[in-house]
Amino acid sequence: MRSALERTLALVTDLVGLRSGWVWLLDPETSQFYSAASYQLPPYLQEPIRMSGSWCICTEDLRSGDLMTKNVDVIECSRLSPAVRGATALTAGLRFHASVPLRFQDKPLGVMNVTGPQWRKLTKNELGLLSTIALQVGAMIERARLSESQARLARAEERTRVARELHDTLLQSLTAIALQLEGASRDRRAPRELRAKLERSIESARASAADARRAIADLRASPSADKPLAHALSALARSFMSETGVAVRVNATSDLVLDRQTETELYRIAQEALTNVGKHARAKSVTLALRRVRNSVRLVIADDGVGMKAAKMGGEGHGLRGMSERTALIGGSLAVASRRGGGTTVTVIVPSDVR
């Protein structure tokens, strides 16, 4: 969706002779606004904190249903007016922006703002054109979200079906085998050596039944608020963008099914890594990737910030000790690569029997 919105902004600004644009979207899960896309932002807005989901007039008007496609003098804009009063160089000379609500039917989705370097109110026809484009963009956003929701529901239904099949076939069979073996082992007429073999077989059947129960529990319940890990990471990224303004690109394989503890610890590691970025990195963007690599799962969080000192990379401070402990709990390995001014990359590799 981010790539599609960035292309749209480039086309729209060129179409109406403007320079910059940005899109706020309303997260349907948290009701927070986050910066979903931007194009050639002026210097002032390139500071991530300026693009956090903090209160502003445009987003508040969208919530209340009052926002219409209109020209906005940046003096009136709660987000830009401090820069205009202080140093116009920070705004690259922009003097206004046009705000366009993004909706699907009566459902508010977000706001598209476009701006240029000269004082020129957009004409009625230009505003009408932007409104028409906004209708298409709103439909695209809603389709993308519905598609994701349907895919998530399909995966959940498939997991439930597999869990039911395992319960009704494998688990029931293992339980029946264990009971039959127990009955045979109580026969005192059987040789002692045979009874010993039966006891070992019973233990094996019980252990296999326990494994089957754990697999069924993992399939029926996802650890991160009943969401697949990829979806939970995307929601985490949106919340982080809303709070900090730092752009996060998520590239997560959606069909990975891991055991409950592994998913939980990977989610918490990603959460801690993003917290560190927000507190220390002074980054403008982060990439969060989750993918399968042969017989393992790899989680990578990379930022373009100031990097970390070598002493901090040794495991002290910045939450690295906690991430290391969580990685150890799931039998994985943690690597942190960083250089001053070159950003930091946190990589977690977990051997996994991925289903």
C-alpha positions, 0 to 999 in steps of 0.5 A: 500500500505504501508503494502505491500511495507514493506513486499516487502522490508523485502523479498527483503533485505533477498533475496539478503542478505542486511539489510535495505530498503526504498521506495520513491513514487512520489505523482501524485497530488503534484509531491512531493516525500514522504517516502512510506515505510521503513524496519530496517533503520539505526539510521541516517535515523530514524530521520524523517527529513532525510526521508523528500522529499527533493532533492536527486540525486536518486529522481532527476534522476528518474524525469529526466528519467536517473535512472537505477538500480545501486549500489551507494556508499554512499559517492556519496549519497546526503542523506547519505554522511554527516553521513558517513563523520561524524560518521559511527556508525550512519549508522550502518556500511552501505557503499552502497545502490542499487537504483531501479527505480519503473515505470509502463510502461514509467510512473515514480512512485518512487525509491526503495533503499536497503542497507547492512552493508558491502561494497559489490556491488550487482552483475549483476544478483542481480541487474537484479533480483531487476529490475524484482521485481521492475516491479512487485512492480510498477504494484502493485502500479499502480493497487492500485492507479487505484482501488482507483481512480475507487472507488472514481469515482464510489462514485462521480457518485453515489452521482451525481445520488442521487442528480439528483433523489432528484432534480427531485422527492422530491424537485420538489414535495415539490415545487409543494405542496408549490405552491398548498398550496399557491393557496389555502391560497389565497381563501378568502372564506376559514375560517381564521383557515384553512388559518392559517393551510395552512400558517403553511403547506406552511412554512413546505414545504418551509423548507423541500425544502430548506433542500432538496436543501442543501442535493443536494448541499452537494452531488454534491460538496465536500469541499476539492478540490472536493475530498471525505474527506477520499481522501483529508486526505490521500493527506494531509498526503502524503504532510506532510510526504514529508515535514517532513519525519514523517510517517503518517498512514491513516485509513479513511472510504471512504464512509462517506458522510457529509455535506459540513461544517462538512467535511471542518472543520474536514479537517482543524482540521486534518491539524492543528493537523499535523502542531502542530506535525511537529512544536512541537511533535518531533514525528516519526509517526502519525496515522490519523483515520476517522470512523463512531461510532454509530450516530457520526463521530470520527476523531483521530490524534495520534502521538508518540512524546514528549507530551504536557505540561498541560498548553498547553492542556488547550486550549492555544497555539499550535493551540488548540484554533482554533481546539476547535472553529472549533469543536464548529462550527459543534456541536462536542466535542474536547478532547486532551490527552497527557503525557510527552514522551507518545505522544498526541492524538486529538479526535474530535467527531461530531454527524452526520446524516451520509448518 
